[in-house]
């Protein structure tokens, strides 16, 4: 019977692999967009600044 490694073990080459998938966002196209081209929907509403600030504070970024 062959044993299988635990998921927490490093791969044989010793490098850890990322669990994040590659972004499929077209950042070049996104950067060229003007506000009028962005469609806001219930599924994709405008960002709430209070929500964003809370995330920044939790990650330890200092306010300037």
PyMOL Python script that loads the backbone (N, CA, C, O; Angstrom):
from pymol import cmd

cmd.read_pdbstr("""\
ATOM      1  N   UNK A   1       0.847  -1.179   0.000  1.00  0.00           N
ATOM      2  CA  UNK A   1       0.000   0.000   0.000  1.00  0.00           C
ATOM      3  C   UNK A   1       0.892   1.242   0.000  1.00  0.00           C
ATOM      4  O   UNK A   1       1.785   1.375   0.837  1.00  0.00           O
ATOM      5  N   UNK A   2       0.644   2.141  -0.940  1.00  0.00           N
ATOM      6  CA  UNK A   2       1.430   3.367  -1.047  1.00  0.00           C
ATOM      7  C   UNK A   2       0.768   4.466  -0.218  1.00  0.00           C
ATOM      8  O   UNK A   2      -0.443   4.672  -0.299  1.00  0.00           O
ATOM      9  N   UNK A   3       1.570   5.163   0.575  1.00  0.00           N
ATOM     10  CA  UNK A   3       1.000   6.241   1.383  1.00  0.00           C
ATOM     11  C   UNK A   3       0.965   7.531   0.574  1.00  0.00           C
ATOM     12  O   UNK A   3       1.803   7.753  -0.301  1.00  0.00           O
ATOM     13  N   UNK A   4      -0.003   8.368   0.873  1.00  0.00           N
ATOM     14  CA  UNK A   4      -0.109   9.663   0.204  1.00  0.00           C
ATOM     15  C   UNK A   4       0.276  10.757   1.190  1.00  0.00           C
ATOM     16  O   UNK A   4      -0.013  10.641   2.381  1.00  0.00           O
ATOM     17  N   UNK A   5       0.919  11.813   0.718  1.00  0.00           N
ATOM     18  CA  UNK A   5       1.338  12.890   1.623  1.00  0.00           C
ATOM     19  C   UNK A   5       0.145  13.695   2.123  1.00  0.00           C
ATOM     20  O   UNK A   5      -0.895  13.770   1.468  1.00  0.00           O
ATOM     21  N   UNK A   6       0.316  14.285   3.277  1.00  0.00           N
ATOM     22  CA  UNK A   6      -0.718  15.166   3.813  1.00  0.00           C
ATOM     23  C   UNK A   6      -0.723  16.450   2.997  1.00  0.00           C
ATOM     24  O   UNK A   6       0.299  16.828   2.425  1.00  0.00           O
ATOM     25  N   UNK A   7      -1.859  17.118   2.942  1.00  0.00           N
ATOM     26  CA  UNK A   7      -1.965  18.358   2.184  1.00  0.00           C
ATOM     27  C   UNK A   7      -1.090  19.457   2.769  1.00  0.00           C
ATOM     28  O   UNK A   7      -0.730  20.392   2.054  1.00  0.00           O
ATOM     29  N   UNK A   8      -0.743  19.375   4.028  1.00  0.00           N
ATOM     30  CA  UNK A   8       0.060  20.420   4.646  1.00  0.00           C
ATOM     31  C   UNK A   8       1.554  20.251   4.373  1.00  0.00           C
ATOM     32  O   UNK A   8       2.344  21.142   4.687  1.00  0.00           O
ATOM     33  N   UNK A   9       1.944  19.133   3.798  1.00  0.00           N
ATOM     34  CA  UNK A   9       3.355  18.903   3.499  1.00  0.00           C
ATOM     35  C   UNK A   9       3.773  19.663   2.248  1.00  0.00           C
ATOM     36  O   UNK A   9       2.951  19.911   1.366  1.00  0.00           O
ATOM     37  N   UNK A  10       5.048  20.031   2.169  1.00  0.00           N
ATOM     38  CA  UNK A  10       5.568  20.707   0.984  1.00  0.00           C
ATOM     39  C   UNK A  10       5.683  19.711  -0.160  1.00  0.00           C
ATOM     40  O   UNK A  10       5.898  18.522   0.077  1.00  0.00           O
ATOM     41  N   UNK A  11       5.545  20.179  -1.400  1.00  0.00           N
ATOM     42  CA  UNK A  11       5.756  19.298  -2.550  1.00  0.00           C
ATOM     43  C   UNK A  11       7.203  18.797  -2.572  1.00  0.00           C
ATOM     44  O   UNK A  11       8.054  19.361  -1.884  1.00  0.00           O
ATOM     45  N   UNK A  12       7.494  17.756  -3.344  1.00  0.00           N
ATOM     46  CA  UNK A  12       8.848  17.186  -3.364  1.00  0.00           C
ATOM     47  C   UNK A  12       9.953  18.192  -3.686  1.00  0.00           C
ATOM     48  O   UNK A  12      11.074  18.036  -3.202  1.00  0.00           O
ATOM     49  N   UNK A  13       9.665  19.227  -4.497  1.00  0.00           N
ATOM     50  CA  UNK A  13      10.701  20.201  -4.834  1.00  0.00           C
ATOM     51  C   UNK A  13      10.892  21.241  -3.722  1.00  0.00           C
ATOM     52  O   UNK A  13      11.784  22.083  -3.818  1.00  0.00           O
ATOM     53  N   UNK A  14      10.079  21.193  -2.687  1.00  0.00           N
ATOM     54  CA  UNK A  14      10.228  22.086  -1.536  1.00  0.00           C
ATOM     55  C   UNK A  14       9.544  23.430  -1.672  1.00  0.00           C
ATOM     56  O   UNK A  14       9.546  24.219  -0.727  1.00  0.00           O
ATOM     57  N   UNK A  15       8.955  23.710  -2.832  1.00  0.00           N
ATOM     58  CA  UNK A  15       8.301  24.997  -3.045  1.00  0.00           C
ATOM     59  C   UNK A  15       6.821  24.883  -2.710  1.00  0.00           C
ATOM     60  O   UNK A  15       6.169  23.896  -3.051  1.00  0.00           O
ATOM     61  N   UNK A  16       6.305  25.896  -2.044  1.00  0.00           N
ATOM     62  CA  UNK A  16       4.879  25.929  -1.758  1.00  0.00           C
ATOM     63  C   UNK A  16       4.141  26.458  -2.978  1.00  0.00           C
ATOM     64  O   UNK A  16       4.625  27.368  -3.651  1.00  0.00           O
ATOM     65  N   UNK A  17       2.986  25.903  -3.265  1.00  0.00           N
ATOM     66  CA  UNK A  17       2.199  26.375  -4.394  1.00  0.00           C
ATOM     67  C   UNK A  17       1.074  27.266  -3.886  1.00  0.00           C
ATOM     68  O   UNK A  17       0.578  27.081  -2.774  1.00  0.00           O
ATOM     69  N   UNK A  18       0.677  28.224  -4.699  1.00  0.00           N
ATOM     70  CA  UNK A  18      -0.388  29.141  -4.329  1.00  0.00           C
ATOM     71  C   UNK A  18      -1.737  28.464  -4.514  1.00  0.00           C
ATOM     72  O   UNK A  18      -1.936  27.711  -5.467  1.00  0.00           O
ATOM     73  N   UNK A  19      -2.658  28.734  -3.602  1.00  0.00           N
ATOM     74  CA  UNK A  19      -4.005  28.192  -3.736  1.00  0.00           C
ATOM     75  C   UNK A  19      -4.901  29.175  -4.482  1.00  0.00           C
ATOM     76  O   UNK A  19      -6.051  28.855  -4.783  1.00  0.00           O
ATOM     77  N   UNK A  20      -4.387  30.372  -4.787  1.00  0.00           N
ATOM     78  CA  UNK A  20      -5.149  31.386  -5.525  1.00  0.00           C
ATOM     79  C   UNK A  20      -5.091  31.091  -7.015  1.00  0.00           C
ATOM     80  O   UNK A  20      -4.043  30.743  -7.558  1.00  0.00           O
ATOM     81  N   UNK A  21      -6.237  31.239  -7.659  1.00  0.00           N
ATOM     82  CA  UNK A  21      -6.249  31.046  -9.101  1.00  0.00           C
ATOM     83  C   UNK A  21      -5.838  32.353  -9.785  1.00  0.00           C
ATOM     84  O   UNK A  21      -5.914  33.426  -9.187  1.00  0.00           O
ATOM     85  N   UNK A  22      -5.411  32.251 -11.026  1.00  0.00           N
ATOM     86  CA  UNK A  22      -5.005  33.416 -11.787  1.00  0.00           C
ATOM     87  C   UNK A  22      -6.231  34.248 -12.125  1.00  0.00           C
ATOM     88  O   UNK A  22      -7.257  33.707 -12.539  1.00  0.00           O
ATOM     89  N   UNK A  23      -6.132  35.557 -11.952  1.00  0.00           N
ATOM     90  CA  UNK A  23      -7.240  36.455 -12.231  1.00  0.00           C
ATOM     91  C   UNK A  23      -7.582  36.437 -13.715  1.00  0.00           C
ATOM     92  O   UNK A  23      -6.692  36.402 -14.565  1.00  0.00           O
ATOM     93  N   UNK A  24      -8.865  36.460 -14.018  1.00  0.00           N
ATOM     94  CA  UNK A  24      -9.322  36.506 -15.403  1.00  0.00           C
ATOM     95  C   UNK A  24      -9.743  37.925 -15.782  1.00  0.00           C
ATOM     96  O   UNK A  24     -10.319  38.132 -16.851  1.00  0.00           O
ATOM     97  N   UNK A  25      -9.465  38.900 -14.921  1.00  0.00           N
ATOM     98  CA  UNK A  25      -9.833  40.285 -15.168  1.00  0.00           C
ATOM     99  C   UNK A  25      -8.927  40.898 -16.225  1.00  0.00           C
ATOM    100  O   UNK A  25      -7.710  40.719 -16.185  1.00  0.00           O
ATOM    101  N   UNK A  26      -9.513  41.616 -17.164  1.00  0.00           N
ATOM    102  CA  UNK A  26      -8.759  42.335 -18.190  1.00  0.00           C
ATOM    103  C   UNK A  26      -8.436  43.716 -17.615  1.00  0.00           C
ATOM    104  O   UNK A  26      -9.185  44.671 -17.823  1.00  0.00           O
ATOM    105  N   UNK A  27      -7.315  43.818 -16.891  1.00  0.00           N
ATOM    106  CA  UNK A  27      -6.975  45.047 -16.190  1.00  0.00           C
ATOM    107  C   UNK A  27      -6.659  46.197 -17.141  1.00  0.00           C
ATOM    108  O   UNK A  27      -6.895  47.352 -16.787  1.00  0.00           O
ATOM    109  N   UNK A  28      -6.138  45.925 -18.322  1.00  0.00           N
ATOM    110  CA  UNK A  28      -5.861  46.985 -19.297  1.00  0.00           C
ATOM    111  C   UNK A  28      -7.182  47.623 -19.727  1.00  0.00           C
ATOM    112  O   UNK A  28      -7.306  48.848 -19.749  1.00  0.00           O
ATOM    113  N   UNK A  29      -8.161  46.793 -20.068  1.00  0.00           N
ATOM    114  CA  UNK A  29      -9.487  47.290 -20.467  1.00  0.00           C
ATOM    115  C   UNK A  29     -10.145  48.027 -19.313  1.00  0.00           C
ATOM    116  O   UNK A  29     -10.749  49.081 -19.511  1.00  0.00           O
ATOM    117  N   UNK A  30     -10.032  47.482 -18.112  1.00  0.00           N
ATOM    118  CA  UNK A  30     -10.643  48.086 -16.933  1.00  0.00           C
ATOM    119  C   UNK A  30     -10.071  49.474 -16.653  1.00  0.00           C
ATOM    120  O   UNK A  30     -10.812  50.392 -16.301  1.00  0.00           O
ATOM    121  N   UNK A  31      -8.765  49.629 -16.808  1.00  0.00           N
ATOM    122  CA  UNK A  31      -8.119  50.915 -16.543  1.00  0.00           C
ATOM    123  C   UNK A  31      -8.565  51.981 -17.543  1.00  0.00           C
ATOM    124  O   UNK A  31      -8.619  53.163 -17.205  1.00  0.00           O
ATOM    125  N   UNK A  32      -8.886  51.570 -18.776  1.00  0.00           N
ATOM    126  CA  UNK A  32      -9.308  52.513 -19.809  1.00  0.00           C
ATOM    127  C   UNK A  32     -10.771  52.939 -19.659  1.00  0.00           C
ATOM    128  O   UNK A  32     -11.183  53.923 -20.274  1.00  0.00           O
ATOM    129  N   UNK A  33     -11.558  52.227 -18.863  1.00  0.00           N
ATOM    130  CA  UNK A  33     -12.982  52.527 -18.732  1.00  0.00           C
ATOM    131  C   UNK A  33     -13.212  53.837 -17.985  1.00  0.00           C
ATOM    132  O   UNK A  33     -12.481  54.178 -17.056  1.00  0.00           O
ATOM    133  N   UNK A  34     -14.247  54.565 -18.414  1.00  0.00           N
ATOM    134  CA  UNK A  34     -14.680  55.759 -17.694  1.00  0.00           C
ATOM    135  C   UNK A  34     -15.895  55.373 -16.852  1.00  0.00           C
ATOM    136  O   UNK A  34     -16.515  54.336 -17.088  1.00  0.00           O
ATOM    137  N   UNK A  35     -16.231  56.203 -15.878  1.00  0.00           N
ATOM    138  CA  UNK A  35     -17.314  55.872 -14.946  1.00  0.00           C
ATOM    139  C   UNK A  35     -18.636  55.545 -15.641  1.00  0.00           C
ATOM    140  O   UNK A  35     -19.375  54.674 -15.182  1.00  0.00           O
ATOM    141  N   UNK A  36     -18.938  56.232 -16.739  1.00  0.00           N
ATOM    142  CA  UNK A  36     -20.212  56.011 -17.434  1.00  0.00           C
ATOM    143  C   UNK A  36     -20.308  54.610 -18.042  1.00  0.00           C
ATOM    144  O   UNK A  36     -21.412  54.127 -18.293  1.00  0.00           O
ATOM    145  N   UNK A  37     -19.186  53.959 -18.281  1.00  0.00           N
ATOM    146  CA  UNK A  37     -19.180  52.622 -18.877  1.00  0.00           C
ATOM    147  C   UNK A  37     -19.386  51.514 -17.847  1.00  0.00           C
ATOM    148  O   UNK A  37     -19.634  50.365 -18.213  1.00  0.00           O
ATOM    149  N   UNK A  38     -19.286  51.846 -16.588  1.00  0.00           N
ATOM    150  CA  UNK A  38     -19.407  50.843 -15.528  1.00  0.00           C
ATOM    151  C   UNK A  38     -20.874  50.689 -15.151  1.00  0.00           C
ATOM    152  O   UNK A  38     -21.530  51.653 -14.756  1.00  0.00           O
ATOM    153  N   UNK A  39     -21.379  49.469 -15.278  1.00  0.00           N
ATOM    154  CA  UNK A  39     -22.788  49.192 -14.974  1.00  0.00           C
ATOM    155  C   UNK A  39     -22.914  48.673 -13.547  1.00  0.00           C
ATOM    156  O   UNK A  39     -22.330  47.648 -13.194  1.00  0.00           O
ATOM    157  N   UNK A  40     -23.684  49.393 -12.731  1.00  0.00           N
ATOM    158  CA  UNK A  40     -23.922  48.973 -11.358  1.00  0.00           C
ATOM    159  C   UNK A  40     -25.215  48.175 -11.308  1.00  0.00           C
ATOM    160  O   UNK A  40     -26.234  48.595 -11.856  1.00  0.00           O
ATOM    161  N   UNK A  41     -25.169  47.025 -10.651  1.00  0.00           N
ATOM    162  CA  UNK A  41     -26.340  46.169 -10.503  1.00  0.00           C
ATOM    163  C   UNK A  41     -26.469  45.754  -9.051  1.00  0.00           C
ATOM    164  O   UNK A  41     -25.598  46.062  -8.237  1.00  0.00           O
ATOM    165  N   UNK A  42     -27.540  45.062  -8.717  1.00  0.00           N
ATOM    166  CA  UNK A  42     -27.712  44.558  -7.354  1.00  0.00           C
ATOM    167  C   UNK A  42     -26.609  43.558  -7.013  1.00  0.00           C
ATOM    168  O   UNK A  42     -26.166  43.473  -5.867  1.00  0.00           O
ATOM    169  N   UNK A  43     -26.179  42.811  -8.011  1.00  0.00           N
ATOM    170  CA  UNK A  43     -25.117  41.823  -7.795  1.00  0.00           C
ATOM    171  C   UNK A  43     -23.742  42.491  -7.677  1.00  0.00           C
ATOM    172  O   UNK A  43     -22.867  41.990  -6.972  1.00  0.00           O
ATOM    173  N   UNK A  44     -23.552  43.634  -8.374  1.00  0.00           N
ATOM    174  CA  UNK A  44     -22.284  44.362  -8.363  1.00  0.00           C
ATOM    175  C   UNK A  44     -22.545  45.831  -8.047  1.00  0.00           C
ATOM    176  O   UNK A  44     -22.467  46.675  -8.940  1.00  0.00           O
ATOM    177  N   UNK A  45     -22.855  46.151  -6.786  1.00  0.00           N
ATOM    178  CA  UNK A  45     -23.151  47.538  -6.418  1.00  0.00           C
ATOM    179  C   UNK A  45     -21.873  48.370  -6.289  1.00  0.00           C
ATOM    180  O   UNK A  45     -20.761  47.843  -6.332  1.00  0.00           O
ATOM    181  N   UNK A  46     -22.062  49.686  -6.130  1.00  0.00           N
ATOM    182  CA  UNK A  46     -20.935  50.582  -5.918  1.00  0.00           C
ATOM    183  C   UNK A  46     -20.307  50.257  -4.561  1.00  0.00           C
ATOM    184  O   UNK A  46     -21.020  49.917  -3.617  1.00  0.00           O
ATOM    185  N   UNK A  47     -19.001  50.357  -4.458  1.00  0.00           N
ATOM    186  CA  UNK A  47     -18.294  50.033  -3.217  1.00  0.00           C
ATOM    187  C   UNK A  47     -18.629  51.044  -2.126  1.00  0.00           C
ATOM    188  O   UNK A  47     -18.700  52.247  -2.381  1.00  0.00           O
ATOM    189  N   UNK A  48     -18.833  50.546  -0.916  1.00  0.00           N
ATOM    190  CA  UNK A  48     -19.093  51.399   0.243  1.00  0.00           C
ATOM    191  C   UNK A  48     -17.745  51.736   0.884  1.00  0.00           C
ATOM    192  O   UNK A  48     -17.049  50.827   1.338  1.00  0.00           O
ATOM    193  N   UNK A  49     -17.352  53.021   0.935  1.00  0.00           N
ATOM    194  CA  UNK A  49     -16.048  53.390   1.511  1.00  0.00           C
ATOM    195  C   UNK A  49     -15.841  52.878   2.936  1.00  0.00           C
ATOM    196  O   UNK A  49     -14.723  52.517   3.302  1.00  0.00           O
ATOM    197  N   UNK A  50     -16.884  52.841   3.729  1.00  0.00           N
ATOM    198  CA  UNK A  50     -16.764  52.334   5.101  1.00  0.00           C
ATOM    199  C   UNK A  50     -16.347  50.877   5.142  1.00  0.00           C
ATOM    200  O   UNK A  50     -15.584  50.469   6.017  1.00  0.00           O
ATOM    201  N   UNK A  51     -16.843  50.097   4.204  1.00  0.00           N
ATOM    202  CA  UNK A  51     -16.495  48.677   4.122  1.00  0.00           C
ATOM    203  C   UNK A  51     -15.022  48.509   3.734  1.00  0.00           C
ATOM    204  O   UNK A  51     -14.325  47.649   4.271  1.00  0.00           O
ATOM    205  N   UNK A  52     -14.563  49.332   2.804  1.00  0.00           N
ATOM    206  CA  UNK A  52     -13.175  49.263   2.348  1.00  0.00           C
ATOM    207  C   UNK A  52     -12.223  49.682   3.467  1.00  0.00           C
ATOM    208  O   UNK A  52     -11.207  49.026   3.693  1.00  0.00           O
ATOM    209  N   UNK A  53     -12.542  50.759   4.159  1.00  0.00           N
ATOM    210  CA  UNK A  53     -11.695  51.241   5.255  1.00  0.00           C
ATOM    211  C   UNK A  53     -11.592  50.184   6.347  1.00  0.00           C
ATOM    212  O   UNK A  53     -10.516  49.991   6.913  1.00  0.00           O
ATOM    213  N   UNK A  54     -12.679  49.503   6.651  1.00  0.00           N
ATOM    214  CA  UNK A  54     -12.654  48.451   7.672  1.00  0.00           C
ATOM    215  C   UNK A  54     -11.696  47.340   7.302  1.00  0.00           C
ATOM    216  O   UNK A  54     -10.997  46.815   8.169  1.00  0.00           O
ATOM    217  N   UNK A  55     -11.647  46.969   6.026  1.00  0.00           N
ATOM    218  CA  UNK A  55     -10.727  45.924   5.573  1.00  0.00           C
ATOM    219  C   UNK A  55      -9.281  46.363   5.668  1.00  0.00           C
ATOM    220  O   UNK A  55      -8.412  45.568   6.026  1.00  0.00           O
ATOM    221  N   UNK A  56      -9.016  47.605   5.355  1.00  0.00           N
ATOM    222  CA  UNK A  56      -7.662  48.128   5.420  1.00  0.00           C
ATOM    223  C   UNK A  56      -7.193  48.168   6.868  1.00  0.00           C
ATOM    224  O   UNK A  56      -6.057  47.792   7.158  1.00  0.00           O
ATOM    225  N   UNK A  57      -8.032  48.610   7.761  1.00  0.00           N
ATOM    226  CA  UNK A  57      -7.667  48.706   9.180  1.00  0.00           C
ATOM    227  C   UNK A  57      -7.390  47.328   9.759  1.00  0.00           C
ATOM    228  O   UNK A  57      -6.450  47.169  10.538  1.00  0.00           O
ATOM    229  N   UNK A  58      -8.182  46.335   9.399  1.00  0.00           N
ATOM    230  CA  UNK A  58      -7.979  44.978   9.937  1.00  0.00           C
ATOM    231  C   UNK A  58      -6.649  44.386   9.500  1.00  0.00           C
ATOM    232  O   UNK A  58      -6.075  43.573  10.224  1.00  0.00           O
ATOM    233  N   UNK A  59      -6.150  44.769   8.346  1.00  0.00           N
ATOM    234  CA  UNK A  59      -4.885  44.215   7.863  1.00  0.00           C
ATOM    235  C   UNK A  59      -3.686  44.957   8.427  1.00  0.00           C
ATOM    236  O   UNK A  59      -2.550  44.655   8.061  1.00  0.00           O
ATOM    237  N   UNK A  60      -3.910  45.913   9.302  1.00  0.00           N
ATOM    238  CA  UNK A  60      -2.823  46.591   9.972  1.00  0.00           C
ATOM    239  C   UNK A  60      -2.201  47.735   9.206  1.00  0.00           C
ATOM    240  O   UNK A  60      -1.110  48.179   9.561  1.00  0.00           O
ATOM    241  N   UNK A  61      -2.848  48.226   8.176  1.00  0.00           N
ATOM    242  CA  UNK A  61      -2.321  49.380   7.459  1.00  0.00           C
ATOM    243  C   UNK A  61      -2.665  50.626   8.271  1.00  0.00           C
ATOM    244  O   UNK A  61      -3.819  50.833   8.646  1.00  0.00           O
ATOM    245  N   UNK A  62      -1.669  51.440   8.534  1.00  0.00           N
ATOM    246  CA  UNK A  62      -1.908  52.618   9.351  1.00  0.00           C
ATOM    247  C   UNK A  62      -2.572  53.721   8.541  1.00  0.00           C
ATOM    248  O   UNK A  62      -2.337  53.847   7.339  1.00  0.00           O
ATOM    249  N   UNK A  63      -3.409  54.523   9.209  1.00  0.00           N
ATOM    250  CA  UNK A  63      -4.033  55.674   8.575  1.00  0.00           C
ATOM    251  C   UNK A  63      -3.030  56.806   8.550  1.00  0.00           C
ATOM    252  O   UNK A  63      -2.273  56.992   9.503  1.00  0.00           O
ATOM    253  N   UNK A  64      -3.019  57.564   7.467  1.00  0.00           N
ATOM    254  CA  UNK A  64      -2.067  58.677   7.348  1.00  0.00           C
ATOM    255  C   UNK A  64      -2.774  59.976   7.387  1.00  0.00           C
ATOM    256  O   UNK A  64      -2.139  61.027   7.301  1.00  0.00           O
TER     257      UNK A  64
END
""", "prot")
cmd.dss("prot")
cmd.show_as("cartoon", "prot")
cmd.util.cbc("prot")
cmd.orient("prot")
